[in-house]
Amino acid sequence: MINDIFQNRRYVIVTAILIVVAIFGLRLISLQIIEGKYKEGADSNAFLRKTQYPPRGLIYDRNGELLVYNKPAYDVMLIMRELKNMDTASFCSDLRITEEYFLQQMAAIKDTKKNRGYSSYTPQIFMTQLNEVDIAQIKQNIYKYNGVYIQNRTLREYVFSSAAHLLGSIGEVSRSDIEKNPYYKQGDYSGRDGVEYTYEKDLRGEKGEEILLRDAKGRIKGKYEDGKFDVSAKAGKNLTLTIDIELQRLGEKLMAGKMGSVVAIEPKTGEILCLVSNPSFDPSSLVGRQRSEYYSKLIANPNKPLYNRATQAQYSPGSTFKVVQALVELQMGGITPKTLFSCYGVASQPIKCTHSHGSPVSLLSAIEQSCNPYFWQAFRNTLEKDGYGQNNVNFKKSYEQWKEHINQFGFGVRFDDSDLYEQSKGFIPSQSYYNKYYGEKGWIALTIRSLSIGQGEVLVTPLQLCNAIAVIANSGYYISPHINHADSMKTHIHKVDVEKEYFSIVREGMQRVMERGTARHYKIPNIAMGGKTGTVQNNHGKDHAVFEGFAPLEEPKICIVALVENSGYGATWAAPIASLIMEYYLNRKIERTDLYNRMSNTVLNKSAINIAE
């Protein structure tokens, strides 16, 4: 019986504790939610808190040329509980909108599933990104509409219709942006891509707040406490880019009517001088109220104008890969500077030669004449220098060593310490890749012979290819390609395990290409330079043309890669375009006007001219 009494008391105590906990829980809910709303309402009756948006930082090119600035813009804001006896017809007329649009916007504001920050006490966005003309009439008649306010903003303005992929754009923040970062509120804007995204925190500045006092009828009576508690907005930081806007514009002019890209880098610093991707678009088209409509056009366009071909498109490098192959094969001992191989032209096996030249062939002649059989035999010797065949473990070790060397040049990897917004990794096949397709003992040098001439499974981006030329220009190192001119990257040095003496040999071979080889017609007058052409097989149409080069030969100031899709031989289109860009950068003028006119006025792809239409 005693135990039964204590048992009953235990239930009573537990019940009492649960009741107390429930009371405290309900009180907390009341304090934090219900009474919080009352407080919000009370504050709203007495104050109007207006966000002060800072001007975004300006963007300049490397020479101090202004690229991006700000222009005034305005949002129409509504405080729903203050909207009394509004003349809807007059309001719509002042804003030049239909009553149907008005009703749609009001419904969207009240839809708490979409507008999760909705409160009838706080300003809600009705219309955004209006210009002076759009807002003129409503500004004049604002006194007629209780609960309607004008919020000052800024929009981006562009001096040039160039560098759209590089600069990026501004767009409204998403729900996930708001959840990740409390700085952003519904209706805020942020960088969505390009440098606007990468340097968003620096460019955006810091928002301020102005507190205005209301009277009993809700009319604004002035600043609360004479602005004592106002917070001033802080303007965003200005940004100086590494690009030369005149070089960028020249690249875009030369690539007009063509699909492809151009990348130019200053080798000693890793600074990107121009980054052209075509088809492109005018960056000002993604500003303001037209952004949504124009963006939809760009998304729907089959030529993918939003796609940055310079950093994202992946291609077989073709013969441009041979200069890197030469360096790796020299370092690994597969060849020496004096190694000779036979070439039988189109009769060569298992890879034929596409050029007519003498035999046997030296390394310098092989680079000059782009001899496929030479580089196949050099590749085979390198992988089989310590053994031959499927059962030889040294062959696999040699392949892995070869791949590691190739990766050091920036192929098959991303530049993780770079500030470029989007990059593709490219592809250098691993042992496991070949083991999967051929079995561990099912592949030898002959199986993967296409790699020797930059075909087969290997894929690179134009950015990676240009970076590799910077390694050659620097005799063994690169600084990660980047776009912020003020940001010193000199500590970001990446060295390759290749003896310095081998670079001078390869550079001599590249000089021969420009003097009497496949690109001899496009040497810049009176300037010693190096280059390499490539014709990349394309399974979906005509071959791609590619050229890589640097100038001057001693103390190079510019490295460049030009790739023109579906245009045939590298010497036909890519080499002259790259040569003209280098000429302008070094001399600040172009003397080969006939070549310039031919390149800039030739249309290879009509759909690459005007993406908007």
Beta strands, then each sheet from edge to edge (+ up, - down):
strand 1: 47-52
strand 2: 59-60
strand 3: 66-78
strand 4: 124-130
strand 5: 148-158
strand 6: 170-172
strand 7: 189-191
strand 8: 208-214
strand 9: 220-223
strand 10: 239-240
strand 11: 260-266
strand 12: 271-278
strand 13: 477-479
strand 14: 493-495
strand 15: 530-536
strand 16: 544-551
strand 17: 558-564
sheet 1: 1+ 8- 9+
sheet 2: 4+ 3- 2+ 10+
sheet 3: 4+ 3- 5+
sheet 4: 6+ 7-
sheet 5: 12+ 11- 17+ 16- 15+
sheet 6: 13+ 14-
end
